[in-house]
Amino acid sequence: MADFIHYCNSISPLSKEVMNEILSKLKSRTFVKGDLINKQGQVCRDLFFIEKGLVKHFYHSKNRVFILRFFPENNLFTILDSYINQTPAEFITIALEDTTLTYLEYNEVEELCRNHHSFETFMRKYISFAAFNILKRNKEMLEDDATERYNGFVKENSHLLQRISLGDIASYLGISQVSLSRIRAKK
């Protein structure tokens, strides 16, 4: 649970008071590989930190799977639009490995923001980083060809290549597994 605090402090320094309050509110939950963390149509009510494991956000459309993002350990995640608006999620979050999550519930985050300026600043910066990452991903999908997307993925996620299936990597890149095999063969 101290890793959660360390992560928060790396984005924006927290006061000692808020760190102690966060530690008193944090909960932990373990998921086995294949468990759904958040279902489509379910409101995402938690801000998660991955202590151990790997998860992905994805959705189905017209018999295709679209993977939006992978989150390995030492990352904070939520289904941002569902969490912020407290509306049903369009996306699914699933554990790709046995995963241990530390989390804060939505109401607790709101209370921490109301009572502690340093936590409110952290949340503002976290949401800004998340929005930036979404824009970056959209830009890559619109401007880069499949080879450029693959090379970018490898550069940023080489530590995950052995942990993610080729099918999931292809889906994340928006290409078929055959296309991915051709790109990898050129290396």
CYANA upper distance limits for C-alpha pairs under 8 A (distance plus 0.5 A):
  1 MET  CA      5 ILE  CA      7.51
  1 MET  CA     23 LEU  CA      7.65
  1 MET  CA     26 LEU  CA      7.95
  1 MET  CA     51 GLU  CA      8.28
  1 MET  CA    102 THR  CA      7.22
  2 ALA  CA      6 HIS  CA      6.70
  2 ALA  CA     23 LEU  CA      8.40
  3 ASP  CA      7 TYR  CA      6.53
  3 ASP  CA     51 GLU  CA      7.91
  3 ASP  CA     74 ASN  CA      7.65
  4 PHE  CA      8 CYS  CA      6.80
  4 PHE  CA     49 PHE  CA      6.85
  4 PHE  CA     74 ASN  CA      8.19
  4 PHE  CA    102 THR  CA      8.02
  5 ILE  CA      9 ASN  CA      6.64
  5 ILE  CA     19 MET  CA      7.16
  5 ILE  CA     22 ILE  CA      8.43
  6 HIS  CA     10 SER  CA      6.68
  7 TYR  CA     11 ILE  CA      7.26
  7 TYR  CA     74 ASN  CA      7.78
  7 TYR  CA     75 ASN  CA      8.23
  8 CYS  CA     12 SER  CA      6.71
  8 CYS  CA     13 PRO  CA      7.66
  8 CYS  CA     14 LEU  CA      7.84
  8 CYS  CA    122 PHE  CA      7.21
  9 ASN  CA     13 PRO  CA      4.90
  9 ASN  CA     14 LEU  CA      6.34
 11 ILE  CA    122 PHE  CA      6.95
 11 ILE  CA    125 LYS  CA      7.52
 11 ILE  CA    126 TYR  CA      7.71
 12 SER  CA    118 SER  CA      7.93
 12 SER  CA    121 THR  CA      7.42
 12 SER  CA    122 PHE  CA      5.61
 12 SER  CA    125 LYS  CA      7.96
 13 PRO  CA    118 SER  CA      7.31
 13 PRO  CA    122 PHE  CA      8.07
 14 LEU  CA     18 VAL  CA      6.94
 14 LEU  CA     19 MET  CA      6.95
 14 LEU  CA    118 SER  CA      5.66
 14 LEU  CA    119 PHE  CA      6.74
 14 LEU  CA    122 PHE  CA      8.19
 15 SER  CA     19 MET  CA      6.83
 15 SER  CA    118 SER  CA      6.82
 16 LYS  CA     20 ASN  CA      6.83
 17 GLU  CA     21 GLU  CA      6.85
 18 VAL  CA     22 ILE  CA      6.49
 18 VAL  CA    112 LEU  CA      7.96
 18 VAL  CA    116 HIS  CA      7.06
 18 VAL  CA    118 SER  CA      8.25
 18 VAL  CA    119 PHE  CA      7.58
 19 MET  CA     23 LEU  CA      6.75
 20 ASN  CA     24 SER  CA      6.89
 21 GLU  CA     25 LYS  CA      6.95
 22 ILE  CA     26 LEU  CA      6.57
 22 ILE  CA    112 LEU  CA      8.47
 25 LYS  CA    104 LEU  CA      7.23
 25 LYS  CA    108 GLU  CA      7.93
 26 LEU  CA    102 THR  CA      6.92
 26 LEU  CA    103 TYR  CA      6.17
 26 LEU  CA    104 LEU  CA      5.97
 27 LYS  CA    102 THR  CA      6.05
 27 LYS  CA    103 TYR  CA      5.92
 27 LYS  CA    104 LEU  CA      7.12
 28 SER  CA    100 THR  CA      7.55
 28 SER  CA    101 LEU  CA      6.06
 28 SER  CA    102 THR  CA      4.82
 28 SER  CA    103 TYR  CA      6.72
 29 ARG  CA    100 THR  CA      6.29
 29 ARG  CA    101 LEU  CA      5.85
 29 ARG  CA    102 THR  CA      7.01
 30 THR  CA     98 ASP  CA      7.88
 30 THR  CA     99 THR  CA      6.14
 30 THR  CA    100 THR  CA      4.82
 30 THR  CA    101 LEU  CA      6.70
 31 PHE  CA     35 ASP  CA      6.36
 31 PHE  CA     37 ILE  CA      8.13
 31 PHE  CA     95 ALA  CA      7.14
 31 PHE  CA     98 ASP  CA      6.23
 31 PHE  CA     99 THR  CA      5.63
 31 PHE  CA    100 THR  CA      6.83
 32 VAL  CA     95 ALA  CA      7.24
 32 VAL  CA     97 GLU  CA      6.97
 32 VAL  CA     98 ASP  CA      4.71
 32 VAL  CA     99 THR  CA      6.74
 33 LYS  CA     94 ILE  CA      8.48
 33 LYS  CA     95 ALA  CA      5.66
 33 LYS  CA     96 LEU  CA      5.66
 33 LYS  CA     97 GLU  CA      4.77
 33 LYS  CA     98 ASP  CA      5.20
 33 LYS  CA     99 THR  CA      7.75
 34 GLY  CA     94 ILE  CA      6.63
 34 GLY  CA     95 ALA  CA      5.82
 34 GLY  CA     96 LEU  CA      6.48
 34 GLY  CA     97 GLU  CA      7.78
 35 ASP  CA     94 ILE  CA      6.24
 35 ASP  CA     95 ALA  CA      6.03
 36 LEU  CA     92 ILE  CA      7.85
 36 LEU  CA     93 THR  CA      6.47
 36 LEU  CA     94 ILE  CA      4.94
 36 LEU  CA     95 ALA  CA      6.98
 37 ILE  CA     92 ILE  CA      8.16
 37 ILE  CA     93 THR  CA      5.79
 37 ILE  CA     94 ILE  CA      5.91
 37 ILE  CA     95 ALA  CA      7.40
 38 ASN  CA     42 GLN  CA      7.09
 38 ASN  CA     43 VAL  CA      8.46
 38 ASN  CA     44 CYS  CA      7.08
 38 ASN  CA     91 PHE  CA      8.48
 38 ASN  CA     92 ILE  CA      6.07
 38 ASN  CA     93 THR  CA      5.55
 38 ASN  CA     94 ILE  CA      7.64
 39 LYS  CA     89 ALA  CA      7.78
 39 LYS  CA     91 PHE  CA      7.58
 39 LYS  CA     92 ILE  CA      5.40
 39 LYS  CA     93 THR  CA      7.19
 40 GLN  CA     59 TYR  CA      8.39
 40 GLN  CA     88 PRO  CA      7.66
 40 GLN  CA     89 ALA  CA      5.76
 40 GLN  CA     90 GLU  CA      5.62
 40 GLN  CA     91 PHE  CA      5.76
 40 GLN  CA     92 ILE  CA      5.67
 41 GLY  CA     88 PRO  CA      5.01
 41 GLY  CA     89 ALA  CA      5.48
 41 GLY  CA     90 GLU  CA      6.60
 41 GLY  CA     91 PHE  CA      8.49
 42 GLN  CA     87 THR  CA      8.36
 42 GLN  CA     88 PRO  CA      5.34
 42 GLN  CA     89 ALA  CA      6.05
 43 VAL  CA     82 SER  CA      6.36
 43 VAL  CA     83 TYR  CA      7.47
 43 VAL  CA     86 GLN  CA      6.37
 43 VAL  CA     87 THR  CA      5.82
 43 VAL  CA     88 PRO  CA      4.75
 43 VAL  CA     89 ALA  CA      6.08
 44 CYS  CA     78 THR  CA      7.59
 44 CYS  CA     79 ILE  CA      6.73
 44 CYS  CA     82 SER  CA      6.06
 44 CYS  CA     83 TYR  CA      5.55
 44 CYS  CA     86 GLN  CA      7.34
 44 CYS  CA     87 THR  CA      8.18
 44 CYS  CA     88 PRO  CA      7.72
 44 CYS  CA     89 ALA  CA      7.11
 45 ARG  CA     83 TYR  CA      6.37
 45 ARG  CA     86 GLN  CA      7.58
 45 ARG  CA    105 GLU  CA      6.36
 45 ARG  CA    106 TYR  CA      5.67
 46 ASP  CA     78 THR  CA      7.23
 46 ASP  CA     83 TYR  CA      7.68
 46 ASP  CA    103 TYR  CA      6.71
 46 ASP  CA    104 LEU  CA      6.13
 46 ASP  CA    105 GLU  CA      4.99
 46 ASP  CA    106 TYR  CA      5.91
 47 LEU  CA     76 LEU  CA      7.63
 47 LEU  CA     77 PHE  CA      6.68
 47 LEU  CA     78 THR  CA      5.81
 47 LEU  CA     83 TYR  CA      8.46
 47 LEU  CA    103 TYR  CA      5.95
 47 LEU  CA    104 LEU  CA      5.84
 47 LEU  CA    105 GLU  CA      6.91
 47 LEU  CA    106 TYR  CA      7.47
 48 PHE  CA     76 LEU  CA      6.02
 48 PHE  CA     77 PHE  CA      5.76
 48 PHE  CA     78 THR  CA      6.58
 48 PHE  CA    101 LEU  CA      6.66
 48 PHE  CA    102 THR  CA      6.32
 48 PHE  CA    103 TYR  CA      4.92
 48 PHE  CA    104 LEU  CA      7.28
 49 PHE  CA     73 GLU  CA      8.19
 49 PHE  CA     74 ASN  CA      7.15
 49 PHE  CA     75 ASN  CA      6.11
 49 PHE  CA     76 LEU  CA      4.81
 49 PHE  CA     77 PHE  CA      6.87
 49 PHE  CA    101 LEU  CA      6.03
 49 PHE  CA    102 THR  CA      5.61
 49 PHE  CA    103 TYR  CA      6.46
 50 ILE  CA     54 LEU  CA      8.09
 50 ILE  CA     71 PHE  CA      8.26
 50 ILE  CA     72 PRO  CA      7.21
 50 ILE  CA     73 GLU  CA      5.11
 50 ILE  CA     74 ASN  CA      5.90
 50 ILE  CA     75 ASN  CA      6.09
 50 ILE  CA     76 LEU  CA      7.01
 50 ILE  CA     99 THR  CA      7.80
 50 ILE  CA    100 THR  CA      6.70
 50 ILE  CA    101 LEU  CA      5.23
 50 ILE  CA    102 THR  CA      6.95
 51 GLU  CA     73 GLU  CA      5.85
 51 GLU  CA     74 ASN  CA      6.42
 51 GLU  CA     99 THR  CA      8.06
 51 GLU  CA    100 THR  CA      5.98
 51 GLU  CA    101 LEU  CA      6.09
 51 GLU  CA    102 THR  CA      7.17
 52 LYS  CA     72 PRO  CA      8.06
 52 LYS  CA     73 GLU  CA      5.53
 52 LYS  CA     74 ASN  CA      8.15
 52 LYS  CA     98 ASP  CA      8.25
 52 LYS  CA     99 THR  CA      5.79
 52 LYS  CA    100 THR  CA      5.58
 52 LYS  CA    101 LEU  CA      7.63
 53 GLY  CA     72 PRO  CA      6.49
 53 GLY  CA     73 GLU  CA      6.13
 53 GLY  CA     95 ALA  CA      8.08
 53 GLY  CA     96 LEU  CA      8.01
 53 GLY  CA     97 GLU  CA      5.96
 53 GLY  CA     98 ASP  CA      6.22
 53 GLY  CA     99 THR  CA      4.60
 53 GLY  CA    100 THR  CA      6.93
 54 LEU  CA     70 PHE  CA      7.62
 54 LEU  CA     71 PHE  CA      6.19
 54 LEU  CA     72 PRO  CA      4.86
 54 LEU  CA     73 GLU  CA      6.90
 54 LEU  CA     95 ALA  CA      6.57
 54 LEU  CA     96 LEU  CA      5.93
 54 LEU  CA     97 GLU  CA      6.06
 54 LEU  CA     98 ASP  CA      8.12
 54 LEU  CA     99 THR  CA      6.82
 55 VAL  CA     70 PHE  CA      6.28
 55 VAL  CA     71 PHE  CA      5.79
 55 VAL  CA     72 PRO  CA      7.03
 55 VAL  CA     93 THR  CA      7.18
 55 VAL  CA     94 ILE  CA      6.00
 55 VAL  CA     95 ALA  CA      4.91
 55 VAL  CA     96 LEU  CA      5.66
 55 VAL  CA     97 GLU  CA      7.71
 55 VAL  CA     99 THR  CA      8.23
 56 LYS  CA     67 ILE  CA      7.61
 56 LYS  CA     68 LEU  CA      7.95
 56 LYS  CA     69 ARG  CA      6.16
 56 LYS  CA     70 PHE  CA      4.87
 56 LYS  CA     71 PHE  CA      6.63
 56 LYS  CA     93 THR  CA      6.07
 56 LYS  CA     94 ILE  CA      6.16
 56 LYS  CA     95 ALA  CA      7.27
 56 LYS  CA     96 LEU  CA      7.44
 57 HIS  CA     67 ILE  CA      6.48
 57 HIS  CA     68 LEU  CA      5.96
 57 HIS  CA     69 ARG  CA      5.88
 57 HIS  CA     70 PHE  CA      7.06
 57 HIS  CA     79 ILE  CA      8.47
 57 HIS  CA     91 PHE  CA      6.81
 57 HIS  CA     92 ILE  CA      6.03
 57 HIS  CA     93 THR  CA      5.07
 57 HIS  CA     94 ILE  CA      7.35
 58 PHE  CA     65 VAL  CA      7.38
 58 PHE  CA     66 PHE  CA      5.97
 58 PHE  CA     67 ILE  CA      4.73
 58 PHE  CA     68 LEU  CA      5.96
 58 PHE  CA     69 ARG  CA      7.87
 58 PHE  CA     91 PHE  CA      6.00
 58 PHE  CA     92 ILE  CA      5.82
 58 PHE  CA     93 THR  CA      7.06
 59 TYR  CA     65 VAL  CA      6.32
 59 TYR  CA     66 PHE  CA      5.94
 59 TYR  CA     67 ILE  CA      7.18
 59 TYR  CA     90 GLU  CA      7.55
 59 TYR  CA     91 PHE  CA      5.53
 59 TYR  CA     92 ILE  CA      6.43
 60 HIS  CA     64 ARG  CA      6.09
 60 HIS  CA     65 VAL  CA      5.11
 60 HIS  CA     66 PHE  CA      6.75
 61 SER  CA     65 VAL  CA      6.99
 61 SER  CA     66 PHE  CA      8.08
 65 VAL  CA    171 SER  CA      7.08
 66 PHE  CA    171 SER  CA      6.28
 66 PHE  CA    172 TYR  CA      6.90
 66 PHE  CA    174 GLY  CA      7.81
 67 ILE  CA    168 ASP  CA      7.68
 67 ILE  CA    171 SER  CA      6.35
 67 ILE  CA    172 TYR  CA      5.14
 68 LEU  CA    172 TYR  CA      6.80
 69 ARG  CA    172 TYR  CA      7.81
 71 PHE  CA     75 ASN  CA      6.82
 71 PHE  CA     76 LEU  CA      8.45
 71 PHE  CA     77 PHE  CA      7.84
 72 PRO  CA    160 LEU  CA      8.47
 78 THR  CA     83 TYR  CA      7.19
 79 ILE  CA     83 TYR  CA      6.32
 79 ILE  CA     89 ALA  CA      7.52
 79 ILE  CA     91 PHE  CA      7.80
 80 LEU  CA     84 ILE  CA      6.46
 81 ASP  CA     85 ASN  CA      6.48
 81 ASP  CA     86 GLN  CA      8.26
 81 ASP  CA     87 THR  CA      8.13
 81 ASP  CA     89 ALA  CA      8.00
 82 SER  CA     86 GLN  CA      5.61
 82 SER  CA     87 THR  CA      5.32
 82 SER  CA     88 PRO  CA      6.30
 82 SER  CA     89 ALA  CA      5.54
 82 SER  CA     90 GLU  CA      8.44
 83 TYR  CA     87 THR  CA      7.64
 83 TYR  CA    106 TYR  CA      7.94
 95 ALA  CA     99 THR  CA      6.82
 96 LEU  CA    164 ILE  CA      8.36
104 LEU  CA    108 GLU  CA      6.87
104 LEU  CA    109 VAL  CA      6.97
105 GLU  CA    109 VAL  CA      6.86
106 TYR  CA    110 GLU  CA      6.74
107 ASN  CA    111 GLU  CA      6.67
108 GLU  CA    112 LEU  CA      6.58
109 VAL  CA    113 CYS  CA      6.64
110 GLU  CA    114 ARG  CA      6.72
111 GLU  CA    115 ASN  CA      6.63
112 LEU  CA    116 HIS  CA      6.17
112 LEU  CA    119 PHE  CA      6.87
112 LEU  CA    120 GLU  CA      7.78
113 CYS  CA    117 HIS  CA      6.94
113 CYS  CA    118 SER  CA      8.47
113 CYS  CA    119 PHE  CA      6.01
113 CYS  CA    120 GLU  CA      4.81
113 CYS  CA    123 MET  CA      8.26
114 ARG  CA    120 GLU  CA      7.78
116 HIS  CA    120 GLU  CA      6.90
117 HIS  CA    121 THR  CA      6.63
118 SER  CA    122 PHE  CA      6.75
119 PHE  CA    123 MET  CA      6.70
120 GLU  CA    124 ARG  CA      6.71
121 THR  CA    125 LYS  CA      6.72
122 PHE  CA    126 TYR  CA      6.52
123 MET  CA    127 ILE  CA      6.55
124 ARG  CA    128 SER  CA      6.64
125 LYS  CA    129 PHE  CA      6.64
126 TYR  CA    130 ALA  CA      6.69
127 ILE  CA    131 ALA  CA      6.60
128 SER  CA    132 PHE  CA      6.64
129 PHE  CA    133 ASN  CA      6.69
130 ALA  CA    134 ILE  CA      6.80
131 ALA  CA    135 LEU  CA      6.77
132 PHE  CA    136 LYS  CA      6.61
133 ASN  CA    137 ARG  CA      6.61
134 ILE  CA    138 ASN  CA      6.71
135 LEU  CA    139 LYS  CA      6.64
136 LYS  CA    140 GLU  CA      6.76
137 ARG  CA    141 MET  CA      6.76
138 ASN  CA    142 LEU  CA      6.69
139 LYS  CA    143 GLU  CA      6.35
139 LYS  CA    144 ASP  CA      8.28
140 GLU  CA    144 ASP  CA      5.65
140 GLU  CA    149 ARG  CA      7.17
141 MET  CA    145 ASP  CA      8.33
141 MET  CA    149 ARG  CA      8.00
141 MET  CA    173 LEU  CA      8.22
141 MET  CA    174 GLY  CA      8.36
144 ASP  CA    148 GLU  CA      6.10
144 ASP  CA    149 ARG  CA      6.47
145 ASP  CA    149 ARG  CA      6.74
146 ALA  CA    150 TYR  CA      6.62
146 ALA  CA    173 LEU  CA      7.36
146 ALA  CA    174 GLY  CA      8.33
146 ALA  CA    175 ILE  CA      7.57
147 THR  CA    151 ASN  CA      6.61
147 THR  CA    183 ILE  CA      6.71
148 GLU  CA    152 GLY  CA      6.55
149 ARG  CA    153 PHE  CA      6.59
149 ARG  CA    173 LEU  CA      6.84
150 TYR  CA    154 VAL  CA      6.67
150 TYR  CA    173 LEU  CA      7.25
150 TYR  CA    183 ILE  CA      8.42
151 ASN  CA    155 LYS  CA      6.59
152 GLY  CA    156 GLU  CA      6.68
153 PHE  CA    157 ASN  CA      6.14
153 PHE  CA    158 SER  CA      8.05
154 VAL  CA    158 SER  CA      5.35
154 VAL  CA    161 LEU  CA      7.89
157 ASN  CA    161 LEU  CA      7.29
160 LEU  CA    164 ILE  CA      6.80
161 LEU  CA    165 SER  CA      8.41
164 ILE  CA    168 ASP  CA      6.97
164 ILE  CA    169 ILE  CA      7.25
165 SER  CA    169 ILE  CA      6.85
166 LEU  CA    170 ALA  CA      6.55
166 LEU  CA    177 GLN  CA      7.34
166 LEU  CA    180 LEU  CA      8.35
167 GLY  CA    171 SER  CA      6.65
167 GLY  CA    176 SER  CA      8.41
167 GLY  CA    177 GLN  CA      6.32
168 ASP  CA    172 TYR  CA      6.55
169 ILE  CA    173 LEU  CA      6.70
170 ALA  CA    174 GLY  CA      6.60
170 ALA  CA    175 ILE  CA      5.70
170 ALA  CA    176 SER  CA      6.21
170 ALA  CA    177 GLN  CA      5.90
170 ALA  CA    179 SER  CA      8.49
170 ALA  CA    180 LEU  CA      6.47
171 SER  CA    175 ILE  CA      6.50
171 SER  CA    176 SER  CA      7.48
171 SER  CA    177 GLN  CA      8.40
175 ILE  CA    179 SER  CA      6.77
175 ILE  CA    180 LEU  CA      7.33
176 SER  CA    180 LEU  CA      6.85
177 GLN  CA    181 SER  CA      6.67
178 VAL  CA    182 ARG  CA      6.88
179 SER  CA    183 ILE  CA      6.80
180 LEU  CA    184 ARG  CA      6.63
181 SER  CA    185 ALA  CA      6.55
182 ARG  CA    186 LYS  CA      7.05
183 ILE  CA    187 LYS  CA      7.70
